[in-house]
C-alpha cells in the first residue's frame, strides 16, 4: 500500500509525515514555499493513497476526523484565506480531486464550545470564539494525562501550543472551556506572530501611515509571519534561533524569555477559567525543543500543577495514524453544509 501523506502547515515551515498501515511514520520539515504533494511524489515515486491535514479555521464543529469537501474548502476561503491551514485545505481538496484519493482534516481549529461568559469580549460587536490549535492540543492533553495516570474524562488541564502562533486552552474533561484565539491575534506572541497588540497603540500605528501604504494582506503578513521571536532575534527558522541562543545572542535570548513570560501569564488566565484547579499543564508544538523557553514557563507555572512536554513529532504521528485509520475504515464525519459565520 502506498503511504498516506499528512500535512501540518505553518507560517515558517510545513511538517509532513508518511505512514504505511502498521508501519512507522517518516517525518520531515519543509520550507513553507515547498509543495508537499510534489515532495511526496519525488520521495516515494507515486501519489499518496490518502491525505491527512491538521484542521484549519472553519465553521464551528466538534473535534474529530472530517472528510475534506467543497463546503469545508469554501468556508476555509471565506473565513481565513490567509491562514496556512486554510490554504492547505483548499490545496488538499484540489489534489484529492485530481488524483482520486480521499482526504481528511483532523480536529478543526474552531472545535471548542465556550460557555456564555467566556464569549463576551467587552466589545459588543465582536464575540470571542472557541478557536485554538485543537490539533495537536487534544492529543497533547490525552498524552499528558496518560503519562500521569489521570483520566482525561474527569481531569482539568491546560494545553499550550508553542509554534509560529501560540494557542492556550483550558480543558474540563473532554470540553474545552477557554481558549486564546490565534486567528484573532489573541494571546501571547509566537515565533512569527504578534499575538495580542495593544488596541489603541495598534490604531496609532495604522494612523502613522501603515493603513495607507499597506494592503490588508500585507498587514496580516506582518502580524502573522513577520513578528514574534524570529523578528526580535533577526532569524528565519527554528534552527537559526537555536543557533543564536547557543551563541548567546542577546536579542534572541531576550525574545524567548519574553515569550515565556507571556505564555505563563496566559496559562494563569486559563487556570482562572478552571477555578484554580488543573491536574496537568501540557506543552507541545515546535517550541518544546527550545529549552530556554520551556524552563522560563516551568519556573513560573510548575507550582500549580505538573508540566509535561509532549513532542510535536509524537502528535504528528498520532495525526497521520488517526487519519489513516479513518480513511481505511471509511469512518469520518461530514462537514456541515449550512453557511455559518
C-alpha positions in Angstrom: 0.0 0.0 0.0 1.3 3.5 -0.9 1.8 5.6 2.2 -0.6 8.2 3.4 0.6 11.8 3.5 -0.1 14.0 6.5 0.5 17.8 6.4 0.6 20.3 9.2 1.4 23.7 7.6 2.7 26.8 9.4 4.0 30.2 8.5 7.7 29.3 8.8 7.6 25.5 7.9 5.4 22.7 6.7 5.6 19.5 8.8 4.9 16.3 6.8 4.7 12.6 7.6 4.2 9.5 5.6 2.8 6.3 7.0 2.0 2.8 5.7 -0.6 0.8 7.6 1.1 -0.8 10.5 4.4 0.9 9.8 6.4 3.8 11.2 5.8 7.4 10.2 8.6 9.2 8.4 8.6 12.8 9.4 10.1 15.8 7.6 10.1 19.6 7.9 9.8 21.5 4.6 10.2 25.2 3.8 6.8 27.0 3.5 7.2 27.5 -0.2 7.8 23.8 -0.9 4.9 21.8 -2.4 4.3 18.8 0.0 2.5 16.8 -2.7 5.4 17.1 -5.1 7.8 16.2 -2.2 5.9 13.0 -1.7 6.0 12.0 -5.4 9.7 12.8 -5.5 10.4 10.7 -2.4 8.1 7.7 -3.0 7.7 7.7 -6.7 3.9 7.8 -6.7 1.0 9.7 -5.3 -0.1 9.1 -1.7 -3.1 6.8 -1.1 -4.7 9.4 1.1 -4.2 12.9 2.5 -4.5 13.9 6.2 -4.2 17.5 7.2 -4.4 19.4 10.5 -7.8 21.0 10.6 -8.0 24.8 9.9 -10.4 27.5 10.9 -13.8 26.6 9.5 -17.4 26.9 10.8 -17.8 25.6 14.3 -17.9 21.8 14.5 -16.9 19.2 17.2 -13.4 17.7 17.3 -12.9 14.7 15.1 -11.8 13.5 11.6 -13.7 15.2 8.8 -13.8 14.4 5.1 -12.4 17.3 3.1 -15.1 18.6 0.7 -16.1 21.7 -1.2 -18.1 23.0 1.8 -15.1 22.9 4.1 -12.9 24.5 1.4 -15.4 27.2 0.7 -15.6 28.1 4.4 -11.8 28.0 4.6 -11.5 30.7 1.9 -14.4 32.7 3.4 -13.2 32.8 7.0 -9.4 33.0 6.9 -8.0 32.6 3.3 -4.6 33.8 4.5 -4.0 31.1 7.2 -1.7 28.3 6.2 -4.1 25.6 7.4 -7.0 27.1 5.4 -4.9 27.4 2.3 -3.8 23.8 2.7 -7.4 22.7 3.0 -8.1 24.1 -0.5 -4.9 22.6 -2.0 -5.6 19.2 -0.4 -9.1 19.2 -1.9 -7.7 20.1 -5.3 -5.1 17.4 -5.1 -7.6 14.7 -3.9 -10.0 15.5 -6.7 -7.2 15.4 -9.3 -5.6 12.2 -8.1 -8.8 10.4 -6.9 -7.6 9.8 -3.4 -9.5 10.5 -0.1 -8.6 13.4 2.1 -9.5 14.1 5.8 -8.9 17.0 8.2 -8.3 16.2 11.9 -9.6 18.5 14.7 -10.7 21.8 13.2 -9.4 24.8 15.0 -13.0 26.0 15.6 -14.0 23.0 17.6 -14.4 24.4 21.2 -17.8 25.4 22.5 -17.2 28.2 25.0 -19.5 28.9 27.9 -21.6 32.1 27.6 -19.5 34.2 29.9 -16.3 33.3 28.0 -17.8 34.6 24.8 -18.1 38.3 25.9 -15.2 40.3 24.6 -16.2 43.7 26.2 -16.8 45.0 22.7 -20.5 44.1 21.9 -19.9 43.9 18.2 -17.5 41.0 18.5 -17.9 37.8 20.4 -14.9 35.7 21.5 -14.7 32.3 19.7 -13.6 28.8 20.7 -10.7 28.8 18.3 -7.4 27.1 19.2 -4.9 24.6 17.8 -7.2 21.6 18.5 -4.6 19.6 16.8 -2.2 19.0 18.5 -3.6 20.3 21.8 -6.2 17.5 22.1 -3.5 14.8 21.6 -1.2 16.6 24.0 -3.8 16.6 26.7 -4.6 12.9 26.3 -0.9 12.0 26.2 -0.1 14.1 29.3 -3.0 12.5 31.2 -1.8 9.1 30.3 1.7 9.8 31.5 0.4 10.9 34.9 -2.2 8.1 35.2 -5.1 10.6 35.0 -8.5 10.0 33.5 -8.9 12.6 30.7 -12.7 12.5 31.0 -12.5 13.8 34.6 -9.3 15.8 34.6 -9.0 19.6 34.3 -5.9 20.7 32.5 -4.2 23.3 30.3 -2.6 22.8 26.9 -0.2 25.2 25.2 0.7 25.1 21.5 4.1 26.7 21.1 4.5 27.5 17.4 4.5 30.3 14.9 1.3 31.2 16.7 0.7 30.4 20.4 -2.6 28.8 21.5 -3.6 28.2 25.1 -6.7 26.1 26.0 -8.4 25.1 29.3 -9.8 21.6 29.4 -12.6 20.5 31.7 -12.5 16.8 30.9 -13.5 16.4 27.2 -14.7 20.0 27.0 -12.5 23.0 26.1 -13.9 25.9 28.1 -11.5 28.7 27.4 -9.0 29.5 24.6 -6.7 32.2 23.3 -7.8 32.7 19.7 -4.7 32.7 17.4 -6.8 33.6 14.3 -7.8 36.8 16.0 -4.2 37.5 17.1 -5.3 36.9 20.7 -2.8 35.7 23.4 1.0 35.6 23.6 3.3 36.3 20.7 4.8 33.2 19.0 7.8 32.6 16.8 6.4 34.6 13.9 3.2 36.1 15.1 2.5 39.2 17.2 -0.2 37.9 19.5 -2.5 40.5 21.2 -1.5 44.0 20.2 -2.4 46.9 22.5 -5.6 48.2 20.7 -5.0 51.9 20.9 -1.3 51.6 20.1 -2.2 49.5 17.0 -4.7 52.1 15.9 -2.0 54.8 16.2 0.4 52.5 14.2 -2.2 52.4 11.4 -2.7 56.2 11.6 1.0 56.8 11.2 0.8 55.5 7.6 0.6 51.7 7.7 -3.1 51.7 6.7 -2.4 53.8 3.6 0.9 52.2 2.5 0.0 48.6 3.1 -2.9 46.4 1.9 -4.8 44.3 4.4 -2.9 41.2 3.3 0.4 42.9 3.9 -0.6 44.0 7.4 -1.8 40.4 8.1 1.5 39.0 6.8 3.4 41.5 9.1 1.4 40.5 12.1 1.4 36.7 11.4 4.7 36.0 9.6 6.9 39.0 10.3 6.7 39.4 14.1 7.3 37.4 17.3 10.6 35.9 18.4 12.1 35.5 14.9 11.6 39.2 14.3 13.2 40.2 17.5 16.1 37.8 17.0 16.6 38.5 13.3 16.3 34.8 12.3 14.1 33.0 9.8 13.9 29.4 11.2 13.9 27.4 14.4 17.3 26.0 13.7 18.7 29.5 13.3 17.1 30.6 16.5 18.6 27.6 18.4 22.0 28.5 17.0 21.7 32.2 18.1 20.6 31.1 21.6 23.6 28.8 21.8 25.9 31.6 20.7 24.4 33.9 23.4 22.7 36.4 21.0 21.2 38.8 23.5 18.2 39.7 21.3 17.4 36.0 20.7 17.6 35.2 24.5 15.5 38.3 25.3 12.8 37.4 22.8 12.5 33.8 24.1 12.4 35.0 27.7 9.6 37.5 26.7 7.6 34.7 25.0 8.0 32.5 28.1 6.7 35.4 30.3 3.7 36.0 28.1 2.8 32.3 27.8 3.0 31.9 31.5 0.6 34.8 32.1 -1.9 33.2 29.6 -1.6 29.9 31.5 -2.6 31.8 34.6 -5.7 33.2 32.8 -6.6 29.6 31.8 -6.2 28.4 35.3 -8.6 31.1 36.5 -11.1 29.8 33.9 -10.8 26.4 35.6 -11.4 28.0 39.0 -7.8 27.4 40.1 -7.6 23.7 39.7 -5.6 21.9 37.0 -4.2 18.4 37.1 -1.7 18.9 34.2 -0.2 21.6 32.0 0.8 20.1 28.7 3.2 21.9 26.4 3.5 20.9 22.7 4.5 22.3 19.3 7.9 23.1 17.8 8.7 25.3 20.8 9.2 22.3 23.2 12.6 21.9 21.6 13.7 25.3 23.0 14.9 24.6 26.5 15.2 28.3 27.4 11.5 28.8 26.6 10.3 25.7 28.5 12.4 26.5 31.5 11.0 30.0 31.6 7.5 28.7 31.6 8.1 25.9 34.1 9.7 28.2 36.7 6.5 30.3 36.7 3.7 27.7 36.5 5.0 24.3 37.8 3.9 25.3 41.3 0.3 25.0 40.1 0.4 21.5 38.5 2.8 19.1 36.8 4.2 20.4 33.4 4.5 17.8 30.7 6.3 18.3 27.4 4.7 16.4 24.6 7.0 16.5 21.5 5.4 17.8 18.3 6.6 14.7 16.5 4.6 12.4 18.8 1.4 14.4 18.0 2.3 14.3 14.2 2.5 10.5 14.4 -0.9 10.5 16.1 -2.3 12.8 13.4 -1.3 10.6 10.5 -2.4 7.4 12.3 -5.8 8.8 13.2 -6.2 9.9 9.6 -5.1 6.6 8.1 -7.4 4.7 10.4 -10.4 6.9 9.4 -9.6 6.5 5.7 -9.1 2.8 5.9 -12.3 2.2 7.7 -14.2 5.0 5.7 -15.3 6.3 9.1 -15.2 10.0 9.2 -17.5 12.9 9.9 -19.2 15.0 7.2 -18.5 18.7 7.4 -21.7 20.8 8.0 -23.1 22.2 4.8 -25.0 25.2 6.1 -23.2 28.5 6.0 -22.1 29.8 9.4 -20.0 32.8 10.5 
